[in-house]
């Protein structure tokens, strides 16, 4: 039994592209924010040690900064390599989920955007179920005139 085809025939995506997209945003945030926080905190520690002008503390802060830089690179690369492996093994039944989880900004992923009438055309009427919004736009209120 090929382990990469365990999910053959099972529709795990369905209508969950929004969930996979949120998951993709979280992964992307972790991939970018965690390394940045590690680097910034190491730089702050180094700056504090330099301000104290103590050679021993500067050496310790320098060693800590190097360790944090290595951890930041490893954090970034682990997520990048994981994305690459998932893209390689994704089969037809769950490639859509993998696409939204790994690249949440791609076409077909994300949240459906409502088509809001801007009210630019007919000034005297508005579509049923809408109320005037800011800047002359219309806001749809479900059940308003139902």
Buried (B, 14 or more C-beta within 10 A) or exposed (E): EEEEEEEEEEEEBEEBBEBBBBBBBEBBEEBEEBBEEBBEEBBEBBEEBEEEEEEEBBEBBBEBBEEBBEBBEEBBEEBEEEBEEBEEEBEEBBEBBBBBBBBBEEEEBBEEEEEEBEBEEEEEEEEEBBEEBEEEEBBBEEEEEE
